[in-house]
Amino acid sequence: MENMEITLFNSGVIYDSRIIACVSLTLISLTTYFVTSINSSFSLRQKKRRKAPPGVPYWIPIVGNLFSFLWNRCLFLDKAVENYGYSTPLLLRLGPVKLYFVSGADHYLKLFSNRASRSTNTKAAVLFALENLFGTPKSILPFYAADNSGVNANPLPGTNVKPEHRITYFQARAAHRHLSGPGLAHMTELYLNFLKKRVVGDQIGSEWVYLPNLYQFLQVEVFAAAVEAMCGSYILPTSSTFISDFWEFVDTVPTLFKGLPRWMSPRPYRVRGRLLDAIKRWHKFAHEHSDCSKTGTEDPEWEPYFGSKLMRARQEYSRITGFMNVDALAAEDLGLLFATNTNSIPSLTWFIYEICRDPSLKSRVEKEIEVCRALSVETDEILFDINKLCSQPLLQSIYAETLRLRVALIVTRTPERKDLDIGDWVFPPDRVIAFSSRAGAMNPHVWNVGNKETPHPLDEFWAERFLIYPNDPTSGPCRKQVDDERCLNDGSVPSQTDPGEGPIFSMEGVTGGWIPYGGGQRMCPGRHFAKQEIIGTLALLLTYYEIELEVQKARTPKCDMKFFPFGGLPPTMEIPFRMRRRVNEAEN
């Protein structure tokens, strides 16, 4: 009996302790949220200039907003913008990291201005990606971190990085030099030729062939052609599973982003390791057959071992630094493959989907493609005028709208050495400032959303959002109802084609709303190739094939927000389709 009483007493003590613990945790959470809410409200009400952005309230001390952010990054930021508006920068506390989030178009203009670019860097985001996503050895990270000399040929004032250690400048110079001009033209031509060899064969004839998933089809065919055009013919054969490993790796990037250790989530590390090993085998083999110093004007634009001059230039500047070992080089090239494919291929999937699901739109697109192709006199093959093709108004509008709606990334800048002022707000040095492309894409103060009779909500695709019709003052991408003058005088460079009797493509007035490639001096240098890749692929496929979607109308694919903020958002479901060779193109 006495033992029973002792047992009951101990049980009661344990039970009471649990109640006390629960009550204490609840009180701590409520108090934390109350205090952070009061502080946030106080910051908002300040009238002085040069004030600190308000913090987003949170429940758990030290942890801050981290769990909410990791659980659903897009929803968390959308709610923050909804609660505070586009004009208010916010402070996010992500565990030990403090990060500022801005979403207004005016914030974008100032954050990515030439003046701000001279006093900010992208180092925090780059180092995080190199270590956590692409597996750069920890011993190499201090080398990247030490370079504060900027991206221009002349180092930033006050820096003393050795010329051979200016890794950021080397990267920018190689990309800009070889992804524009003759290098761009040659890479696009090679890409389309490689793609044509892969998809324009006898395997698909004049009878309908049913395929289960458009995205999966493009993941294989477009990726293989793009990689061969950029990296040569020997990278994919290093591993029979290279393509499938790459897309499995992409699927695990959201997990790697969370920073989980290998023992908690071994799959991402395992598949990344296979890719890095394959890239190192390719590097070793290619170096045995290629001279990476040959990147001059007289040297070939492409050779089969390292592919384009871009890849040879990257190998050469890495050698010059004296710091980059084989593991670091492999991680760099994995990062390049990620950047050049995980934006363009999901976007291409949506580009084709939106065109092929609307017969009327598809017919108009085919007419634009038709005027941009001709038969080669020497080979009797179909050739595309890629520059003319990428200047067609409707194709450009569909391309721009696809990227507005289906690309979501976060662009970061970190002030160096001194405060950065944006309007009335002040941002201290060495604190990351983040801008979400999706916040810009959904900003109703920037975009034309139609009218009551013909609404065009920002969460819906509108093929003609970027077209200006000469006789329709309500057309065009900019929200005329807010401020017509802003649409004409925001400092953006007009991008138009000769109107003739048709519409004009324009990006005027949407600066800070359309940023699928980032902004400022560090805007993605591969954007020109990506545009030609996306539009050129569509032109090639629709020239040689009839393509019809098999998606039921009741099942509309959505964007997989799991991949926010890593670029292109793939569809959440398979997109079945069928294709057959056009009879009149069978011999070309």
C-alpha positions as CSV (number, residue, x, y, z in Angstrom):
1,M,0.0,0.0,0.0
2,E,2.8,2.3,0.9
3,N,4.6,1.6,-2.3
4,M,1.4,2.3,-4.3
5,E,1.1,5.7,-2.5
6,I,4.8,6.5,-3.4
7,T,4.2,5.5,-7.0
8,L,1.1,7.7,-7.2
9,F,2.9,10.5,-5.5
10,N,5.8,10.3,-8.0
11,S,3.4,10.1,-10.9
12,G,1.6,13.2,-9.7
13,V,5.0,15.1,-9.4
14,I,5.9,14.1,-13.0
15,Y,2.4,15.1,-14.2
16,D,2.6,18.4,-12.3
17,S,6.1,19.0,-13.8
18,R,4.8,18.5,-17.3
19,I,2.0,20.9,-16.7
20,I,4.4,23.5,-15.3
21,A,6.7,23.0,-18.3
22,C,3.9,23.4,-20.8
23,V,2.5,26.5,-19.1
24,S,6.0,28.0,-18.9
25,L,6.7,27.3,-22.6
26,T,3.3,28.8,-23.5
27,L,3.9,31.9,-21.4
28,I,7.4,32.3,-22.9
29,S,6.0,32.0,-26.5
30,L,3.1,34.4,-25.8
31,T,5.5,36.9,-24.1
32,T,8.0,36.7,-27.0
33,Y,5.3,37.2,-29.6
34,F,3.8,40.1,-27.6
35,V,7.2,41.9,-27.2
36,T,8.3,41.4,-30.8
37,S,4.9,42.6,-32.0
38,I,5.2,45.8,-29.9
39,N,8.7,46.4,-31.1
40,S,7.6,45.9,-34.7
41,S,4.7,48.3,-34.3
42,F,6.9,50.9,-32.7
43,S,9.4,50.7,-35.6
44,L,6.6,51.2,-38.1
45,R,5.3,54.3,-36.3
46,Q,8.6,56.1,-36.2
47,K,8.6,59.3,-38.3
48,K,12.3,59.9,-38.4
49,R,14.5,59.4,-41.4
50,R,17.2,56.6,-41.4
51,K,15.1,54.2,-39.3
52,A,15.6,50.5,-38.8
53,P,13.2,48.2,-40.6
54,P,10.6,46.5,-38.3
55,G,11.0,42.9,-37.4
56,V,8.5,40.3,-38.2
57,P,7.0,39.0,-34.9
58,Y,7.9,35.5,-33.8
59,W,7.0,33.0,-31.0
60,I,10.2,31.3,-30.1
61,P,13.2,33.2,-28.7
62,I,16.6,32.7,-30.5
63,V,14.9,30.6,-33.2
64,G,12.9,33.6,-34.4
65,N,11.2,33.2,-37.8
66,L,13.4,30.2,-38.8
67,F,10.8,27.4,-38.6
68,S,8.1,29.4,-40.4
69,F,10.6,30.3,-43.1
70,L,11.8,26.8,-43.6
71,W,8.4,25.2,-43.4
72,N,7.0,27.2,-46.3
73,R,9.3,30.0,-47.6
74,C,7.0,31.4,-50.2
75,L,3.9,31.5,-48.0
76,F,5.9,33.1,-45.1
77,L,7.2,35.9,-47.4
78,D,3.8,36.4,-49.1
79,K,2.1,36.8,-45.7
80,A,4.8,39.2,-44.6
81,V,4.2,41.4,-47.7
82,E,0.4,41.1,-47.2
83,N,0.7,42.3,-43.6
84,Y,3.2,45.1,-44.0
85,G,2.9,46.1,-47.6
86,Y,5.4,46.5,-50.4
87,S,6.9,49.7,-49.2
88,T,8.1,48.5,-45.8
89,P,11.4,46.5,-45.5
90,L,11.4,43.8,-42.9
91,L,13.8,42.2,-40.5
92,L,13.7,38.4,-40.4
93,R,15.4,36.5,-37.6
94,L,16.4,33.1,-38.9
95,G,18.1,31.6,-35.9
96,P,21.5,33.2,-35.5
97,V,21.1,35.0,-38.8
98,K,19.5,38.4,-39.3
99,L,18.2,39.0,-42.8
100,Y,16.4,42.0,-44.3
101,F,13.6,41.5,-46.8
102,V,12.6,44.2,-49.3
103,S,9.8,43.9,-51.9
104,G,9.0,47.4,-53.3
105,A,9.9,48.3,-56.9
106,D,11.6,51.5,-55.6
107,H,13.7,49.3,-53.2
108,Y,14.8,47.3,-56.2
109,L,15.9,50.4,-58.2
110,K,18.0,51.6,-55.3
111,L,19.4,48.3,-54.1
112,F,20.6,47.3,-57.6
113,S,21.7,50.7,-58.8
114,N,25.3,51.2,-60.0
115,R,26.0,53.2,-56.9
116,A,24.8,50.5,-54.5
117,S,26.6,47.8,-56.5
118,R,29.9,49.5,-55.7
119,S,29.3,49.1,-52.0
120,T,27.5,45.8,-51.8
121,N,28.3,42.2,-52.5
122,T,26.7,38.7,-52.9
123,K,29.3,36.9,-50.8
124,A,26.9,35.5,-48.1
125,A,24.6,33.8,-50.6
126,V,27.5,32.6,-52.7
127,L,29.4,31.0,-49.8
128,F,26.2,29.4,-48.5
129,A,25.4,27.9,-51.9
130,L,29.0,26.7,-52.5
131,E,29.2,24.9,-49.1
132,N,25.6,23.7,-48.6
133,L,24.3,23.1,-52.1
134,F,27.3,22.2,-54.2
135,G,29.8,20.7,-51.8
136,T,32.7,23.0,-52.0
137,P,35.4,21.9,-49.5
138,K,35.4,24.0,-46.3
139,S,39.1,24.6,-46.8
140,I,38.5,26.6,-50.0
141,L,35.7,28.8,-48.6
142,P,38.1,31.4,-47.0
143,F,39.6,32.0,-50.4
144,Y,36.2,33.0,-51.8
145,A,35.4,35.0,-48.7
146,A,38.7,37.0,-48.9
147,D,37.9,38.4,-52.3
148,N,36.2,41.8,-51.8
149,S,37.6,43.4,-54.9
150,G,34.4,43.4,-56.9
151,V,33.4,42.2,-60.4
152,N,35.0,45.0,-62.5
153,A,38.4,45.0,-64.1
154,N,39.6,47.7,-61.7
155,P,39.4,46.5,-58.0
156,L,37.2,48.4,-55.6
157,P,39.0,51.2,-53.8
158,G,40.5,50.1,-50.5
159,T,40.9,46.5,-51.4
160,N,44.2,44.7,-51.7
161,V,43.4,41.3,-53.2
162,K,46.2,39.9,-55.3
163,P,45.4,40.1,-59.1
164,E,45.5,36.3,-59.4
165,H,43.1,35.9,-56.5
166,R,40.3,38.0,-57.9
167,I,38.0,35.0,-58.3
168,T,34.8,37.0,-58.4
169,Y,36.1,39.1,-61.3
170,F,37.4,36.1,-63.1
171,Q,34.0,34.4,-62.9
172,A,32.2,37.5,-64.2
173,R,34.7,38.2,-67.0
174,A,34.6,34.7,-68.3
175,A,30.8,34.5,-68.3
176,H,30.2,37.9,-69.9
177,R,32.9,37.4,-72.5
178,H,31.8,33.9,-73.6
179,L,28.0,34.2,-73.2
180,S,27.6,37.1,-75.5
181,G,28.6,38.1,-79.0
182,P,30.2,35.3,-81.1
183,G,30.4,32.9,-78.2
184,L,26.7,33.2,-77.6
185,A,25.8,32.8,-81.3
186,H,28.0,29.7,-81.6
187,M,26.7,28.1,-78.4
188,T,23.1,28.6,-79.5
189,E,23.8,27.2,-82.9
190,L,25.5,24.2,-81.4
191,Y,22.7,23.6,-78.9
192,L,20.0,23.6,-81.6
193,N,22.1,21.2,-83.8
194,F,22.7,18.8,-80.9
195,L,19.0,19.0,-79.9
196,K,17.9,18.4,-83.5
197,K,20.1,15.3,-83.7
198,R,18.5,13.9,-80.5
199,V,14.8,14.6,-81.2
200,V,14.6,14.8,-85.0
201,G,15.2,11.1,-85.8
202,D,13.4,8.1,-86.9
203,Q,12.2,7.1,-83.4
204,I,9.1,9.4,-83.8
205,G,7.5,9.2,-87.2
206,S,4.2,10.2,-88.7
207,E,2.2,8.2,-86.2
208,W,1.3,9.7,-82.9
209,V,3.6,8.7,-80.1
210,Y,2.3,9.2,-76.5
211,L,4.8,10.3,-73.8
212,P,3.9,10.5,-70.1
213,N,5.5,13.8,-69.1
214,L,6.6,16.8,-71.0
215,Y,8.9,18.0,-68.2
216,Q,10.7,14.7,-68.0
217,F,11.1,14.6,-71.8
218,L,12.8,18.1,-71.7
219,Q,14.8,17.2,-68.7
220,V,16.6,14.5,-70.8
221,E,16.7,15.9,-74.3
222,V,17.2,19.6,-73.6
223,F,19.6,19.0,-70.7
224,A,21.8,16.7,-72.8
225,A,22.0,19.0,-75.8
226,A,22.7,22.1,-73.6
227,V,25.4,20.3,-71.6
228,E,27.1,19.1,-74.8
229,A,27.0,22.6,-76.3
230,M,28.5,24.1,-73.1
231,C,30.8,21.3,-71.7
232,G,31.6,19.1,-74.7
233,S,30.9,15.5,-75.7
234,Y,32.6,13.7,-72.8
235,I,31.0,14.9,-69.6
236,L,27.8,12.8,-69.9
237,P,29.6,9.5,-70.8
238,T,31.5,9.7,-67.5
239,S,28.4,8.2,-65.8
240,S,25.6,6.3,-67.3
241,T,23.3,7.9,-64.7
242,F,24.6,11.5,-65.0
243,I,21.3,12.9,-66.3
244,S,19.1,11.1,-63.8
245,D,21.6,11.9,-61.0
246,F,21.5,15.6,-61.9
247,W,17.7,15.8,-61.7
248,E,17.6,13.8,-58.5
249,F,20.2,16.2,-57.1
250,V,17.9,19.1,-58.1
251,D,15.0,17.5,-56.3
252,T,17.1,17.3,-53.1
253,V,18.3,20.9,-53.2
254,P,15.4,22.1,-50.9
255,T,16.7,19.6,-48.3
256,L,20.3,20.7,-48.7
257,F,19.1,24.3,-48.3
258,K,17.9,23.5,-44.8
259,G,21.4,22.5,-43.8
260,L,20.6,19.1,-42.4
261,P,23.7,17.0,-41.7
262,R,24.5,13.9,-43.8
263,W,23.4,11.4,-41.0
264,M,19.9,13.0,-40.9
265,S,19.4,13.1,-44.7
266,P,22.0,11.0,-46.6
267,R,20.3,10.9,-50.0
268,P,21.2,14.5,-51.1
269,Y,24.8,14.0,-50.2
270,R,25.0,10.6,-51.9
271,V,23.6,11.8,-55.2
272,R,25.7,15.0,-55.1
273,G,28.8,12.9,-54.4
274,R,28.1,10.8,-57.6
275,L,27.8,13.9,-59.7
276,L,31.0,15.4,-58.3
277,D,32.9,12.2,-58.9
278,A,31.7,12.1,-62.5
279,I,32.7,15.8,-63.1
280,K,36.1,15.1,-61.7
281,R,36.6,12.1,-64.0
282,W,35.5,14.4,-66.9
283,H,38.0,17.1,-65.9
284,K,40.8,14.6,-65.7
285,F,40.1,13.1,-69.1
286,A,39.5,16.5,-70.8
287,H,42.8,17.9,-69.4
288,E,44.7,15.0,-71.0
289,H,43.4,16.0,-74.4
290,S,42.8,19.8,-74.3
291,D,44.7,23.0,-73.6
292,C,42.6,25.3,-71.5
293,S,44.8,28.3,-72.2
294,K,43.5,28.4,-75.8
295,T,40.7,30.9,-75.4
296,G,41.9,33.6,-77.8
297,T,40.1,35.0,-80.8
298,E,41.9,32.6,-83.1
299,D,41.1,29.5,-81.0
300,P,38.1,27.3,-81.7
301,E,34.8,28.4,-80.0
302,W,34.1,24.7,-79.2
303,E,36.1,21.5,-78.9
304,P,34.8,18.1,-77.8
305,Y,36.7,17.8,-74.5
306,F,35.9,20.9,-72.6
307,G,33.3,22.2,-75.0
308,S,32.9,26.0,-75.1
309,K,35.5,28.6,-74.5
310,L,33.6,29.4,-71.3
311,M,34.6,26.1,-69.7
312,R,38.2,26.4,-70.8
313,A,38.4,29.9,-69.4
314,R,37.0,28.7,-66.1
315,Q,39.6,26.0,-65.9
316,E,42.4,28.4,-66.7
317,Y,41.5,31.1,-64.2
318,S,41.1,28.4,-61.5
319,R,44.6,27.2,-62.3
320,I,46.0,30.8,-62.1
321,T,44.6,31.3,-58.6
322,G,46.7,28.5,-57.2
323,F,44.0,27.7,-54.6
324,M,41.4,25.7,-56.5
325,N,41.8,21.9,-56.1
326,V,39.9,19.2,-58.0
327,D,37.1,19.1,-55.5
328,A,36.5,22.9,-55.7
329,L,36.6,22.8,-59.5
330,A,34.0,20.1,-59.5
331,A,31.7,22.0,-57.1
332,E,32.0,25.1,-59.3
333,D,31.0,23.3,-62.4
334,L,28.1,21.6,-60.6
335,G,26.9,25.0,-59.6
336,L,27.2,26.2,-63.2
337,L,25.1,23.2,-64.5
338,F,22.5,23.9,-61.8
339,A,22.3,27.6,-62.7
340,T,22.1,27.1,-66.4
341,N,19.5,24.3,-66.4
342,T,17.2,24.6,-63.4
343,N,15.8,27.9,-64.5
344,S,15.5,27.4,-68.2
345,I,14.1,23.8,-68.4
346,P,11.2,24.2,-66.0
347,S,10.5,27.6,-67.7
348,L,10.6,25.9,-71.2
349,T,8.1,23.3,-69.9
350,W,5.6,26.0,-69.0
351,F,6.4,27.9,-72.2
352,I,5.4,25.0,-74.3
353,Y,2.5,24.1,-72.1
354,E,0.9,27.5,-72.3
355,I,1.2,27.6,-76.1
356,C,0.1,24.1,-76.8
357,R,-3.0,24.2,-74.6
358,D,-4.4,27.2,-76.5
359,P,-5.0,26.3,-80.2
360,S,-5.5,30.0,-81.1
361,L,-2.3,31.1,-79.4
362,K,-0.4,28.2,-80.9
363,S,-1.5,29.2,-84.4
364,R,-0.3,32.8,-83.9
365,V,3.0,31.5,-82.5
366,E,3.6,29.2,-85.5
367,K,3.1,32.2,-87.8
368,E,5.9,34.1,-86.0
369,I,8.1,31.1,-86.2
370,E,7.5,30.6,-89.9
371,V,8.9,34.0,-90.9
372,C,12.1,33.3,-89.0
373,R,13.2,30.1,-90.8
374,A,14.6,29.3,-94.2
375,L,16.1,26.4,-96.1
376,S,19.9,26.2,-96.3
377,V,21.2,26.5,-99.9
378,E,24.0,24.1,-99.2
379,T,22.3,21.4,-97.2
380,D,18.6,22.0,-97.8
381,E,18.1,21.9,-94.0
382,I,15.8,24.2,-92.1
383,L,17.7,27.1,-90.5
384,F,16.4,29.6,-87.9
385,D,17.3,33.3,-87.7
386,I,17.6,33.1,-83.9
387,N,17.9,36.9,-83.4
388,K,14.8,37.5,-85.5
389,L,13.0,34.7,-83.7
390,C,13.8,36.1,-80.3
391,S,12.5,39.6,-81.4
392,Q,9.0,38.4,-82.3
393,P,6.5,40.4,-80.2
394,L,4.2,37.5,-79.2
395,L,6.9,35.0,-78.5
396,Q,8.7,37.6,-76.4
397,S,5.6,38.4,-74.4
398,I,4.9,34.7,-73.7
399,Y,8.5,34.2,-72.7
400,A,8.5,37.2,-70.4
401,E,5.1,36.2,-68.9
402,T,6.3,32.6,-68.3
403,L,9.3,33.8,-66.4
404,R,7.3,36.3,-64.4
405,L,4.9,33.7,-63.2
406,R,7.0,30.5,-63.1
407,V,10.4,31.7,-61.9
408,A,10.9,32.4,-58.2
409,L,14.3,33.3,-56.7
410,I,15.7,35.5,-54.0
411,V,18.4,37.9,-54.9
412,T,20.7,39.2,-52.1
413,R,23.1,42.0,-51.5
414,T,25.2,42.8,-48.4
415,P,26.4,46.3,-47.7
416,E,30.2,46.5,-47.1
417,R,32.0,48.7,-44.6
418,K,29.1,51.3,-44.2
419,D,25.4,51.6,-43.9
420,L,23.2,51.5,-47.0
421,D,20.3,53.9,-47.1
422,I,17.2,53.1,-49.1
423,G,14.6,55.8,-48.8
424,D,13.9,56.4,-45.1
425,W,15.4,53.0,-44.1
426,V,18.9,52.2,-43.1
427,F,20.6,48.9,-43.4
428,P,23.8,48.2,-41.4
429,P,26.9,46.7,-43.0
430,D,27.4,42.9,-43.2
431,R,23.7,42.2,-43.0
432,V,22.1,40.4,-46.0
433,I,19.3,42.3,-47.8
434,A,17.1,40.0,-49.9
435,F,14.7,40.7,-52.7
436,S,12.1,38.1,-53.9
437,S,11.4,38.0,-57.6
438,R,8.0,36.5,-56.8
439,A,7.1,39.5,-54.6
440,G,8.0,41.7,-57.6
441,A,6.0,39.5,-60.0
442,M,2.9,39.7,-57.8
443,N,3.1,43.4,-57.1
444,P,-0.2,45.0,-58.1
445,H,1.3,48.5,-58.0
446,V,3.6,47.5,-60.9
447,W,1.6,45.4,-63.2
448,N,-1.3,45.8,-65.6
449,V,-4.1,43.5,-64.2
450,G,-6.7,44.3,-66.8
451,N,-10.1,45.8,-65.8
452,K,-13.4,44.7,-64.5
453,E,-14.6,43.6,-67.9
454,T,-11.4,41.6,-68.8
455,P,-9.4,41.0,-65.6
456,H,-5.9,39.5,-65.8
457,P,-4.9,38.5,-62.2
458,L,-1.2,38.3,-61.5
459,D,-1.5,34.7,-60.4
460,E,-2.8,33.7,-63.9
461,F,-1.0,33.5,-67.2
462,W,-1.7,36.2,-69.7
463,A,0.1,35.7,-73.0
464,E,-0.3,39.4,-74.1
465,R,0.7,41.0,-70.8
466,F,3.8,42.5,-72.4
467,L,2.3,43.7,-75.7
468,I,1.3,47.2,-76.4
469,Y,-1.3,47.7,-79.1
470,P,-1.0,51.1,-80.8
471,N,-4.7,51.8,-80.6
472,D,-5.3,50.4,-77.1
473,P,-4.1,52.7,-74.3
474,T,-4.9,50.1,-71.7
475,S,-2.5,47.5,-73.1
476,G,1.1,46.9,-72.0
477,P,2.7,45.4,-68.9
478,C,2.6,48.5,-66.7
479,R,-0.4,49.3,-64.5
480,K,-1.7,52.4,-66.2
481,Q,-4.4,52.9,-63.6
482,V,-1.8,53.8,-61.0
483,D,0.4,56.2,-62.8
484,D,0.9,56.6,-66.5
485,E,4.0,58.7,-66.0
486,R,5.8,55.9,-64.1
487,C,5.2,53.6,-67.1
488,L,7.1,55.9,-69.3
489,N,9.7,57.4,-67.0
490,D,11.0,54.7,-64.6
491,G,14.5,54.6,-66.3
492,S,14.0,51.2,-67.9
493,V,15.2,50.6,-71.4
494,P,12.4,49.9,-73.9
495,S,12.5,46.6,-75.7
496,Q,10.4,46.9,-78.8
497,T,10.1,45.6,-82.3
498,D,8.9,47.5,-85.4
499,P,5.2,47.7,-84.8
500,G,4.0,47.8,-88.4
501,E,0.3,47.1,-88.0
502,G,0.7,44.7,-85.0
503,P,1.6,45.0,-81.3
504,I,4.9,46.1,-79.8
505,F,6.7,44.0,-77.1
506,S,7.7,46.2,-74.2
507,M,9.2,45.9,-70.7
508,E,8.8,49.6,-69.9
509,G,7.5,50.4,-66.4
510,V,8.0,47.0,-64.8
511,T,11.5,47.5,-63.4
512,G,11.5,45.8,-60.0
513,G,8.6,43.6,-61.0
514,W,10.4,41.4,-63.6
515,I,13.7,40.0,-62.2
516,P,13.9,36.3,-63.1
517,Y,17.7,36.8,-63.7
518,G,18.5,39.0,-60.7
519,G,19.6,42.6,-61.2
520,G,22.4,45.2,-61.3
521,Q,26.0,44.4,-62.2
522,R,25.6,40.8,-61.1
523,M,22.6,40.0,-63.2
524,C,22.8,36.5,-64.6
525,P,25.1,36.5,-67.6
526,G,23.5,33.4,-69.0
527,R,20.1,35.1,-69.6
528,H,20.8,35.7,-73.3
529,F,21.5,32.0,-73.9
530,A,18.5,31.0,-71.8
531,K,16.1,33.1,-73.9
532,Q,17.5,31.7,-77.2
533,E,17.4,28.2,-75.7
534,I,13.8,28.5,-74.7
535,I,12.4,30.2,-77.8
536,G,14.7,28.2,-80.2
537,T,13.7,24.9,-78.7
538,L,10.0,25.7,-79.1
539,A,10.6,26.7,-82.8
540,L,12.5,23.5,-83.5
541,L,9.9,21.2,-82.0
542,L,6.9,22.9,-83.6
543,T,8.7,23.0,-86.9
544,Y,9.3,19.3,-87.0
545,Y,6.5,18.0,-84.9
546,E,2.8,18.3,-84.1
547,I,2.5,18.4,-80.4
548,E,-0.8,18.0,-78.4
549,L,-1.2,18.0,-74.7
550,E,-3.2,15.2,-73.1
551,V,-3.9,17.0,-69.8
552,Q,-7.5,16.8,-68.6
553,K,-9.0,20.2,-68.3
554,A,-10.0,19.4,-64.7
555,R,-6.4,18.8,-63.8
556,T,-4.4,22.0,-64.2
557,P,-0.8,21.8,-63.2
558,K,0.5,24.2,-60.6
559,C,4.0,25.5,-59.7
560,D,5.8,23.4,-57.2
561,M,6.7,26.0,-54.6
562,K,9.0,23.5,-52.9
563,F,11.6,24.9,-55.3
564,F,11.2,28.5,-54.2
565,P,13.7,30.3,-54.2
566,F,15.9,28.3,-56.5
567,G,14.7,29.6,-59.9
568,G,12.4,27.8,-62.3
569,L,9.3,26.2,-60.6
570,P,8.5,22.8,-62.2
571,P,4.9,21.6,-62.4
572,T,3.4,19.7,-59.5
573,M,2.1,16.9,-61.8
574,E,3.0,15.1,-65.0
575,I,2.0,16.7,-68.3
576,P,1.2,13.9,-70.7
577,F,1.4,14.7,-74.4
578,R,1.6,13.2,-77.8
579,M,3.8,14.1,-80.8
580,R,4.3,13.1,-84.4
581,R,6.5,14.1,-87.3
582,R,5.1,16.7,-89.6
583,V,4.9,15.0,-93.0
584,N,6.2,18.0,-94.9
585,E,9.3,18.2,-92.7
586,A,10.1,14.5,-92.9
587,E,13.0,15.0,-95.3
588,N,14.6,18.0,-93.7
